[in-house]
Amino acid sequence: MKKGWKWTIAVVGVLLAALGYLAGPEILAAYRNGFFDQERKKQYEGTTADNLRRLHTALMLYHDSEGQFPYAAGWMDAIENRLQTNDLLKGEGEKKLHRPEFASDPTKYGFAMNDQAGAKYKDDLPKSLILVFASKGTERNAHGDPTTAMSGMAITLDGKLEKSH
């Protein structure tokens, strides 16, 4: 009985040594490259253009899942959960709803959705239609006509950034 026990330990030891010899360099390289590090969450900082791109992406994700854009009067409420990504600290996705110049005042947003896109299917709209724009109004869920309410940049349905003239 004692002899079999010793052999078992010897065989397991040899197998572990062989595994360490074969896989050791890969495990060491993975460790050095941070593979075993915990994921680091970050705070969000973006420009107006960055935020417009992210709002566009969130609106397109909403459209893909719901079959139409959200109603303009509640568009921010509808897409907010699509702005939080796994690399951000909790609640940081909400910052994408604000223009950077309003970062110090969480009650000001500065983006609006085009009323013409509200509750519409994207293929029923021209690709050059302004979807979201930096607006004169700063309230949450702002919406309207970009020809009268736009103040700065905008993003079109096909994802192109435009500046107001």
C-alpha positions as CSV (number, residue, x, y, z in Angstrom):
1,M,0.0,0.0,0.0
2,K,2.8,2.4,0.9
3,K,4.6,1.7,-2.3
4,G,1.6,2.5,-4.5
5,W,1.1,5.8,-2.7
6,K,4.6,6.9,-3.4
7,W,4.3,6.0,-7.0
8,T,1.2,8.1,-7.3
9,I,2.9,11.1,-5.8
10,A,5.9,10.6,-8.1
11,V,3.7,10.4,-11.2
12,V,1.7,13.5,-10.3
13,G,4.9,15.3,-9.6
14,V,6.4,14.4,-13.0
15,L,3.1,15.4,-14.7
16,L,3.1,18.8,-12.9
17,A,6.8,19.4,-13.8
18,A,6.1,18.5,-17.5
19,L,3.1,20.8,-17.5
20,G,5.1,23.6,-16.0
21,Y,7.9,23.1,-18.5
22,L,5.5,23.1,-21.5
23,A,3.0,25.8,-20.4
24,G,5.2,27.8,-18.1
25,P,6.5,30.3,-20.7
26,E,3.0,31.1,-22.0
27,I,1.6,31.5,-18.4
28,L,4.5,33.8,-17.6
29,A,4.0,35.9,-20.8
30,A,0.3,36.2,-20.0
31,Y,1.1,37.3,-16.5
32,R,3.6,39.9,-17.7
33,N,1.0,41.2,-20.2
34,G,-1.6,41.8,-17.6
35,F,-3.9,38.9,-18.5
36,F,-4.5,38.0,-14.8
37,D,-5.0,41.7,-13.7
38,Q,-8.4,42.8,-12.7
39,E,-10.2,44.9,-15.2
40,R,-9.8,48.6,-14.5
41,K,-12.9,50.7,-14.7
42,K,-12.6,54.3,-15.8
43,Q,-14.3,57.6,-15.8
44,Y,-15.8,58.9,-19.0
45,E,-14.5,62.0,-20.7
46,G,-15.4,62.9,-24.2
47,T,-15.8,65.8,-26.6
48,T,-19.1,67.0,-28.1
49,A,-18.2,65.0,-31.3
50,D,-17.5,61.9,-29.2
51,N,-20.8,62.2,-27.4
52,L,-22.7,62.7,-30.6
53,R,-21.1,59.5,-32.0
54,R,-22.1,57.6,-28.9
55,L,-25.6,59.0,-28.9
56,H,-25.9,57.9,-32.6
57,T,-24.7,54.4,-31.7
58,A,-27.2,54.1,-28.8
59,L,-30.0,55.3,-31.0
60,M,-29.1,52.8,-33.7
61,L,-29.0,50.0,-31.1
62,Y,-32.4,51.1,-29.8
63,H,-33.7,51.1,-33.4
64,D,-32.3,47.6,-34.1
65,S,-33.9,46.2,-31.0
66,E,-37.2,48.1,-31.2
67,G,-37.7,48.5,-34.9
68,Q,-37.9,52.3,-34.8
69,F,-36.3,55.3,-33.1
70,P,-37.7,56.3,-29.7
71,Y,-40.3,59.1,-29.4
72,A,-38.4,62.4,-29.5
73,A,-40.0,63.5,-26.2
74,G,-38.3,60.7,-24.3
75,W,-35.3,59.8,-26.4
76,M,-32.7,60.2,-23.6
77,D,-34.7,58.1,-21.2
78,A,-35.0,55.4,-23.9
79,I,-31.3,55.1,-24.7
80,E,-29.6,55.9,-21.5
81,N,-29.0,52.2,-20.6
82,R,-27.3,51.7,-23.9
83,L,-24.6,54.2,-23.0
84,Q,-23.1,52.4,-20.1
85,T,-20.2,50.2,-21.2
86,N,-18.4,47.6,-19.2
87,D,-15.1,49.6,-19.1
88,L,-16.8,52.5,-17.3
89,L,-17.4,53.1,-13.6
90,K,-21.1,52.7,-12.7
91,G,-23.1,55.8,-13.8
92,E,-20.4,57.1,-16.1
93,G,-22.4,56.3,-19.3
94,E,-24.9,59.1,-18.3
95,K,-22.2,61.7,-19.0
96,K,-22.5,61.0,-22.7
97,L,-25.9,62.7,-22.6
98,H,-24.3,66.0,-21.6
99,R,-22.2,68.4,-23.7
100,P,-18.8,68.7,-22.1
101,E,-19.2,72.4,-21.3
102,F,-22.1,71.4,-19.0
103,A,-20.1,68.8,-17.1
104,S,-20.2,70.9,-13.9
105,D,-24.0,71.2,-14.0
106,P,-25.8,67.8,-14.1
107,T,-29.1,69.4,-14.9
108,K,-27.9,70.7,-18.3
109,Y,-27.7,68.4,-21.3
110,G,-27.4,70.4,-24.5
111,F,-28.3,67.7,-27.0
112,A,-31.6,67.4,-28.8
113,M,-33.2,64.8,-31.1
114,N,-34.7,65.8,-34.4
115,D,-38.5,65.6,-34.2
116,Q,-38.6,64.2,-37.7
117,A,-36.8,61.0,-36.6
118,G,-39.0,60.4,-33.5
119,A,-40.8,57.0,-33.6
120,K,-39.7,56.5,-37.3
121,Y,-38.1,53.6,-39.1
122,K,-34.6,54.6,-40.4
123,D,-35.2,53.5,-44.0
124,D,-38.2,55.9,-44.2
125,L,-35.8,58.9,-43.6
126,P,-33.1,60.4,-45.7
127,K,-29.6,59.3,-44.7
128,S,-28.5,63.0,-44.5
129,L,-31.2,63.8,-42.0
130,I,-29.8,65.3,-38.8
131,L,-30.6,62.8,-36.0
132,V,-29.1,64.4,-32.9
133,F,-27.7,67.9,-32.5
134,A,-26.1,70.3,-30.0
135,S,-29.1,72.4,-29.1
136,K,-29.7,75.8,-27.6
137,G,-32.0,74.1,-25.1
138,T,-30.3,72.3,-22.2
139,E,-33.2,70.3,-20.7
140,R,-33.3,66.5,-20.7
141,N,-35.0,64.9,-23.7
142,A,-34.8,68.1,-25.7
143,H,-36.1,67.7,-29.2
144,G,-37.0,70.0,-32.1
145,D,-36.1,71.2,-35.5
146,P,-32.3,71.5,-36.0
147,T,-32.8,74.4,-38.4
148,T,-34.0,76.6,-35.6
149,A,-32.6,75.0,-32.4
150,M,-29.2,73.8,-33.4
151,S,-26.1,75.3,-31.7
152,G,-22.9,73.7,-32.9
153,M,-22.4,70.2,-34.1
154,A,-24.8,67.5,-35.3
155,I,-24.8,63.9,-36.4
156,T,-26.8,62.6,-39.4
157,L,-28.7,59.4,-39.7
158,D,-25.8,57.8,-41.6
159,G,-23.3,58.9,-38.8
160,K,-21.6,61.9,-40.4
161,L,-20.7,64.8,-38.1
162,E,-21.7,68.3,-39.3
163,K,-21.1,71.7,-38.0
164,S,-23.8,74.4,-38.0
165,H,-23.2,77.2,-40.5
